[in-house]
Amino acid sequence: MTDLTTACSAMPRSLRQQDRRANRPAGQRDPIRMAARMMSWIWVQLRRREIIRTLDRVDDRLLRDAGIERGGIEDLVDALIARWR
């Protein structure tokens, strides 16, 4: 029979490391990953504003031809960004 220590050592190393990370307090979970997620969020928000600003400059007739209403620009941009993620 095996005990838990030998069963744990038989597991792949990647699974054992995940268990250790999950047991850490929330404030100590990989600050580099948290910073990367924050930078990604900032980039998405800047890109969102840029797209909205560009579509606001487009003529109403061109927007209608594309099937976009002026009031629905933000919803359209949010849907596009949701597809990217």
Secondary structure, 3 states (H helix, E strand, C coil): CCCHHHHHHHCCHHHHHHHHHHCCCHHHCCHHHHHHHHHHHHHHHHHHHHHHHHHHHCCHHHHHHCCCCHHHHHHHHHHHHHHHC
